[in-house]
Amino acid sequence: MTFKKHPFLVVLLVSLIGFNSCISDDEFGLSSFKEIKAFDLPGQAGVTTINSDERTVIIPMSEEANLSSITPSRIEISNLASISPTVNDVQDFSEPVIYTVTAEDNSTAQWTINAVAALPNPQLPNSSFDLWYNVSDYQQPGQDADNTVWGTANRALAIAGDANTNPEDLGGGDFAARLTSVEAPLLVRMAAATLFTGSFTEGFPNPVDPRSNINFGTPFNGRPSAFSLDYLYTPGPSYEDEDGNPLPGGDQCDIYVLLEKREGDAVERIGTGWFRSGTTVNNFSNLEVEIKYGELTPSDPEFEYANIRDDESWGNPQDTPTHITVVFSSSALGDFFTGAIGSELWVNNFELIYE
C-alpha cells in the first residue's frame, strides 16, 4: 500500500506534522522546567531510577565498572534547559555527583547522581504489569514516563484511533497487559499491538515502518537461563497479508527475549529466548522458555525467524550482556502488516529465571 493511493491521508499527516512544528516552546513565557528525564552510564547493569521530588538519580552498576572515571552515555533534560557538568564531562561516580539543571528562565535545580552496586539476578521493574500511568486518553505500563522500562505503540495509534495495548484488571490489584491487533486508522491495513523494553521515538511516528519508531532494549547485566510468564492468546478470524489477501494458516503471537552486548552502534547477540505460536489459549497458562546462549543453528526450531538481523552480529556466549530486549506482539508479522485483525494476546507476571 502506498501514499499515492491515499492522498487525503497524506495531506492529513502533513497537516498534523505542520501543526505540531508550529507550537512554540516559549509561547506562554520562559520555561521553568529543569528535570532530568534520562541518565545512563557505560557499564550500567540495570534500569536508572529517577525521583523528581527528591531530585535524585540512582544507577545500578556492574562490579567490574570503574566508577572513578566515567563519561555519561546519555543525559536527557527538559526542553530549553541546560545542564552542568555536561554529558561529555568525565566524572568520579565512586561518590555521589551533583548536577545542576538550569531552566530557560534561569531558575536552577541540583540533582544528586548515585552509582550503586547492582543486585544479583536482576528482574525488570513492573514485569507484573500492575502499574500503569495516564498519557492523554490512553495508559502506558510503568510508574510514570520517567520511571519505566516498557514502551508501546499506543502514541502512534492514539493520533487517529484508540490505543491497542491496555491494562486489564484481573481483580485484587492484579493487572495484565492486553494487546490487540486492530484495523489501522491511517495508511496501512492493520496495526499489531506491541509491548517492549525500550521507548517510542520522539517526533511524528512513521506508520509504514513500525520498527523505525522504536528504540528497543534497556540496560541489563544478568545471565538468566530462561523466562516465564502467564499468557493467553486468541488469533483473529482472517489471516491476511498487507494488501488484505487471505493467507494459509493463521496468525501467531511473538514473545521473546534477546540478551545483547552493545558498544557504540555495534550490537552483538549473546542469548535468545523466543516463543511463537498460533495456538488458542483461552485461560491463563504458564509458559517457560529457555534462553539459548550463542549462535542459533538450523536445528533450532526458531532458527528461521529468531536469527540475527542485518544490523546485529553474534557475540561471545560467555560475555555478560549490557542490554535486554523483551518483546510481546499480538501478530508475529505485524511489522509487515501481515496478521489477523482481532488477534489478542494477554501477558502477566513476566519473570527471568536463574539457575
C-alpha positions as CSV (number, residue, x, y, z in Angstrom):
1,M,0.0,0.0,0.0
2,T,1.5,3.4,-1.0
3,F,0.9,7.0,-0.1
4,K,-0.3,7.7,-3.6
5,K,-3.4,5.6,-3.0
6,H,-4.4,7.8,-0.2
7,P,-3.8,11.5,-1.0
8,F,-6.2,12.7,1.6
9,L,-4.3,10.8,4.3
10,V,-1.0,12.2,3.2
11,V,-2.5,15.8,3.4
12,L,-3.8,14.9,6.9
13,L,-0.4,13.7,8.0
14,V,1.4,16.7,6.6
15,S,-1.1,19.0,8.4
16,L,-0.6,17.2,11.7
17,I,3.2,17.5,11.4
18,G,3.0,21.1,10.4
19,F,0.7,21.9,13.3
20,N,3.0,20.2,15.7
21,S,6.0,22.0,14.4
22,C,4.4,25.5,14.8
23,I,3.8,25.2,18.5
24,S,6.4,27.4,20.3
25,D,8.0,26.1,23.4
26,D,8.0,29.6,24.9
27,E,4.6,30.6,23.7
28,F,3.5,31.3,27.3
29,G,6.7,32.8,28.6
30,L,10.1,31.4,29.6
31,S,10.1,27.7,30.7
32,S,10.7,26.9,34.3
33,F,11.2,23.1,33.7
34,K,14.5,21.7,34.9
35,E,14.0,18.0,35.1
36,I,16.4,15.1,34.4
37,K,14.5,12.7,32.2
38,A,17.2,10.1,31.5
39,F,20.7,9.4,32.8
40,D,22.8,6.4,31.7
41,L,26.4,5.4,32.4
42,P,28.6,2.9,30.5
43,G,28.8,-0.3,32.4
44,Q,25.3,0.2,33.7
45,A,23.8,-3.1,35.0
46,G,20.1,-2.2,35.4
47,V,17.5,0.5,35.0
48,T,18.0,4.1,36.1
49,T,15.6,5.2,38.8
50,I,14.7,8.9,38.7
51,N,13.0,10.6,41.7
52,S,11.8,14.0,40.6
53,D,10.5,15.0,44.0
54,E,13.9,14.4,45.7
55,R,15.9,15.3,42.7
56,T,17.9,12.1,42.8
57,V,19.1,9.6,40.2
58,I,20.1,6.0,41.2
59,I,22.1,4.0,38.6
60,P,22.9,0.3,39.3
61,M,26.4,-0.6,38.1
62,S,28.2,-3.8,37.3
63,E,31.0,-5.0,39.6
64,E,33.7,-4.5,37.0
65,A,32.8,-0.9,36.2
66,N,35.5,1.7,37.0
67,L,33.4,4.4,38.7
68,S,36.3,6.8,39.2
69,S,36.4,8.0,35.6
70,I,33.2,7.8,33.6
71,T,31.7,9.9,30.9
72,P,27.9,9.5,30.8
73,S,26.5,7.8,27.8
74,R,23.2,9.6,27.8
75,I,21.6,12.6,29.6
76,E,18.2,13.9,28.7
77,I,16.7,17.0,30.4
78,S,13.7,19.3,30.0
79,N,13.4,21.2,26.7
80,L,15.2,24.6,26.6
81,A,17.1,23.7,29.8
82,S,20.9,23.2,30.2
83,I,23.0,21.0,32.5
84,S,26.3,21.3,34.2
85,P,28.5,19.2,34.1
86,T,27.7,18.3,30.6
87,V,27.2,14.8,29.1
88,N,30.8,15.0,27.7
89,D,32.4,15.7,31.1
90,V,34.3,12.9,32.8
91,Q,33.2,12.4,36.5
92,D,34.2,10.3,39.5
93,F,31.0,8.4,40.3
94,S,32.5,6.4,43.3
95,E,30.8,9.2,45.3
96,P,27.5,11.0,44.6
97,V,27.9,13.6,41.9
98,I,25.9,16.9,41.8
99,Y,24.5,18.1,38.5
100,T,22.8,21.5,38.1
101,V,20.0,21.9,35.6
102,T,19.2,25.4,34.6
103,A,15.8,26.2,33.1
104,E,15.1,28.7,30.4
105,D,14.0,31.3,33.0
106,N,17.4,30.8,34.7
107,S,15.9,29.0,37.8
108,T,18.1,26.0,38.8
109,A,17.8,22.6,40.5
110,Q,20.5,20.5,41.9
111,W,20.3,16.8,41.2
112,T,22.3,14.1,43.0
113,I,23.5,11.2,40.8
114,N,24.3,8.0,42.7
115,A,26.0,5.0,41.1
116,V,25.4,1.9,43.2
117,A,26.2,-1.8,43.0
118,A,23.6,-3.8,41.1
119,L,21.7,-6.6,42.8
120,P,22.5,-10.2,41.6
121,N,20.0,-11.9,39.4
122,P,18.1,-8.7,38.3
123,Q,14.5,-8.6,37.3
124,L,12.8,-5.9,35.2
125,P,10.7,-3.3,37.0
126,N,7.0,-3.7,36.7
127,S,7.3,-7.0,35.0
128,S,4.0,-8.0,36.7
129,F,2.4,-5.1,34.6
130,D,0.4,-3.9,37.7
131,L,1.5,-0.3,37.3
132,W,0.0,2.0,34.6
133,Y,0.1,5.7,34.1
134,N,-2.1,8.0,32.1
135,V,-1.0,9.7,28.9
136,S,-3.7,11.8,27.4
137,D,-6.6,9.4,26.7
138,Y,-4.6,6.1,27.0
139,Q,-2.4,4.4,29.5
140,Q,1.2,3.2,29.5
141,P,2.8,0.5,31.6
142,G,5.0,1.9,34.4
143,Q,5.1,4.2,37.4
144,D,5.4,7.3,35.2
145,A,7.1,8.3,32.0
146,D,10.5,8.9,33.6
147,N,10.5,5.6,35.5
148,T,9.5,2.8,33.2
149,V,11.4,0.3,31.0
150,W,8.3,-0.6,29.0
151,G,7.1,1.0,25.8
152,T,4.2,0.5,23.4
153,A,3.0,1.9,20.1
154,N,0.0,3.5,21.7
155,R,1.1,7.0,20.9
156,A,1.1,6.3,17.2
157,L,-2.4,4.7,17.3
158,A,-3.8,7.5,19.5
159,I,-3.2,10.1,16.8
160,A,-6.2,8.9,14.8
161,G,-7.7,6.0,16.7
162,D,-7.6,4.1,20.0
163,A,-4.6,2.5,21.8
164,N,-4.3,-1.2,21.3
165,T,-2.1,-2.1,24.3
166,N,-4.1,-1.6,27.5
167,P,-4.3,-2.8,31.2
168,E,-6.8,-5.4,32.0
169,D,-8.0,-5.5,35.7
170,L,-8.0,-9.1,36.9
171,G,-9.0,-8.1,40.5
172,G,-7.2,-7.8,43.7
173,G,-4.7,-5.3,42.3
174,D,-3.5,-7.7,39.7
175,F,-3.4,-6.4,36.1
176,A,-2.4,-7.9,32.9
177,A,-1.4,-6.3,29.6
178,R,-3.9,-6.9,26.8
179,L,-2.5,-6.5,23.2
180,T,-4.9,-6.4,20.3
181,S,-4.3,-6.3,16.5
182,V,-6.6,-3.7,15.1
183,E,-7.6,-2.1,11.8
184,A,-5.2,0.7,11.3
185,P,-6.6,4.3,11.2
186,L,-4.2,5.5,8.6
187,L,-2.2,4.4,5.5
188,V,-1.9,0.6,6.3
189,R,-4.3,-2.3,6.7
190,M,-3.6,-3.3,10.3
191,A,-1.7,-2.4,13.4
192,A,-0.3,-5.2,15.6
193,A,0.0,-4.4,19.3
194,T,3.4,-4.5,20.8
195,L,4.8,-4.2,24.4
196,F,8.6,-4.0,24.6
197,T,11.5,-2.9,26.7
198,G,12.6,0.5,25.3
199,S,10.8,3.6,24.1
200,F,8.8,5.0,21.3
201,T,10.9,7.6,19.4
202,E,10.3,11.3,19.6
203,G,8.7,13.2,16.7
204,F,5.9,12.1,14.4
205,P,5.6,8.4,14.0
206,N,6.2,6.6,10.7
207,P,3.1,4.4,10.2
208,V,4.6,2.5,7.3
209,D,7.8,1.4,9.1
210,P,6.8,0.5,12.7
211,R,10.2,-0.8,13.7
212,S,11.8,2.6,12.9
213,N,9.6,4.2,15.6
214,I,11.0,2.1,18.4
215,N,14.3,2.2,20.4
216,F,14.4,-1.3,21.7
217,G,16.2,-2.5,24.8
218,T,17.2,-1.4,28.3
219,P,20.4,-1.7,30.3
220,F,20.8,-5.1,31.9
221,N,23.6,-7.1,33.3
222,G,22.3,-10.6,34.2
223,R,22.6,-14.0,32.6
224,P,19.2,-15.7,33.1
225,S,18.7,-19.3,31.9
226,A,15.0,-18.9,30.9
227,F,12.0,-16.6,31.3
228,S,8.4,-17.4,32.3
229,L,5.1,-15.6,32.1
230,D,1.3,-16.2,32.2
231,Y,-0.4,-15.7,28.9
232,L,-3.5,-16.3,26.8
233,Y,-3.9,-15.9,23.1
234,T,-6.7,-15.8,20.5
235,P,-5.8,-15.4,16.9
236,G,-8.2,-13.3,14.8
237,P,-10.5,-14.9,12.3
238,S,-9.0,-13.8,9.0
239,Y,-5.2,-14.1,8.4
240,E,-4.2,-11.7,5.6
241,D,-1.2,-10.0,4.0
242,E,-0.5,-6.3,3.9
243,D,-3.0,-5.9,0.9
244,G,-5.7,-7.9,2.6
245,N,-5.2,-11.1,0.6
246,P,-6.1,-14.2,2.5
247,L,-3.1,-16.4,3.6
248,P,-2.9,-20.1,4.5
249,G,-2.5,-20.9,8.2
250,G,-3.3,-18.4,10.9
251,D,-2.0,-15.5,12.9
252,Q,0.7,-16.1,15.6
253,C,1.9,-14.2,18.7
254,D,5.5,-13.4,19.4
255,I,7.1,-13.5,22.8
256,Y,10.9,-13.2,23.0
257,V,13.9,-12.1,25.0
258,L,17.2,-11.0,23.4
259,L,20.4,-10.5,25.5
260,E,22.8,-8.1,23.8
261,K,26.2,-6.6,24.3
262,R,26.3,-3.1,22.9
263,E,29.3,-0.9,22.3
264,G,28.6,2.3,20.4
265,D,26.5,1.4,17.4
266,A,27.6,-2.2,17.5
267,V,25.0,-4.8,18.7
268,E,26.1,-8.4,19.5
269,R,23.6,-11.0,20.3
270,I,24.6,-13.1,23.4
271,G,21.4,-15.0,24.1
272,T,18.0,-15.7,22.6
273,G,14.7,-17.0,24.0
274,W,11.8,-17.0,21.5
275,F,8.3,-18.3,21.5
276,R,6.0,-18.1,18.5
277,S,2.6,-19.8,18.4
278,G,-0.8,-19.6,16.8
279,T,-2.4,-22.0,19.3
280,T,-5.6,-20.6,21.0
281,V,-5.1,-20.4,24.8
282,N,-8.4,-19.3,26.4
283,N,-7.3,-19.4,30.0
284,F,-4.1,-18.1,31.5
285,S,-1.4,-20.7,31.0
286,N,2.2,-20.5,32.4
287,L,4.9,-20.5,29.8
288,E,8.6,-21.1,30.3
289,V,11.1,-20.5,27.5
290,E,14.8,-21.4,27.6
291,I,17.3,-18.7,26.8
292,K,19.9,-20.2,24.4
293,Y,23.4,-18.6,24.6
294,G,25.4,-18.3,21.4
295,E,24.6,-18.7,17.8
296,L,21.4,-20.3,16.7
297,T,21.8,-23.3,14.3
298,P,19.4,-24.7,11.7
299,S,18.5,-27.4,14.1
300,D,16.9,-24.9,16.5
301,P,13.1,-24.7,15.8
302,E,13.2,-20.8,16.0
303,F,16.2,-20.5,13.6
304,E,14.3,-19.1,10.6
305,Y,12.6,-16.2,12.5
306,A,14.9,-15.6,15.5
307,N,18.2,-15.2,13.8
308,I,20.2,-12.0,13.9
309,R,19.2,-9.0,11.8
310,D,21.4,-7.2,9.4
311,D,22.4,-4.6,12.0
312,E,23.5,-7.3,14.5
313,S,26.3,-9.8,14.9
314,W,26.8,-12.9,17.1
315,G,28.7,-12.2,20.3
316,N,30.7,-14.4,22.7
317,P,28.2,-16.5,24.5
318,Q,30.3,-16.3,27.7
319,D,30.1,-12.5,27.8
320,T,27.9,-10.5,30.1
321,P,25.1,-8.7,28.4
322,T,24.8,-4.9,28.6
323,H,21.1,-4.8,27.4
324,I,18.0,-6.8,27.3
325,T,15.2,-6.6,24.7
326,V,11.9,-8.1,25.6
327,V,9.0,-8.0,23.1
328,F,5.4,-9.2,23.1
329,S,3.3,-8.9,19.9
330,S,-0.2,-9.9,19.1
331,S,0.8,-10.6,15.5
332,A,4.2,-12.0,14.8
333,L,4.5,-10.5,11.3
334,G,2.9,-7.2,12.3
335,D,6.0,-5.3,11.1
336,F,4.9,-6.3,7.6
337,F,1.2,-5.5,8.3
338,T,0.5,-9.3,8.0
339,G,-1.8,-10.8,10.5
340,A,-5.4,-11.0,11.6
341,I,-7.4,-8.1,12.9
342,G,-8.8,-9.1,16.3
343,S,-5.8,-11.2,17.4
344,E,-5.4,-10.8,21.1
345,L,-2.5,-11.6,23.4
346,W,-2.7,-11.1,27.2
347,V,0.6,-11.3,29.3
348,N,1.1,-11.2,33.0
349,N,3.8,-11.9,35.6
350,F,6.9,-11.9,33.4
351,E,9.9,-13.3,35.2
352,L,13.6,-14.0,34.4
353,I,14.7,-17.4,35.7
354,Y,18.3,-18.0,37.1
355,E,19.9,-21.3,37.7
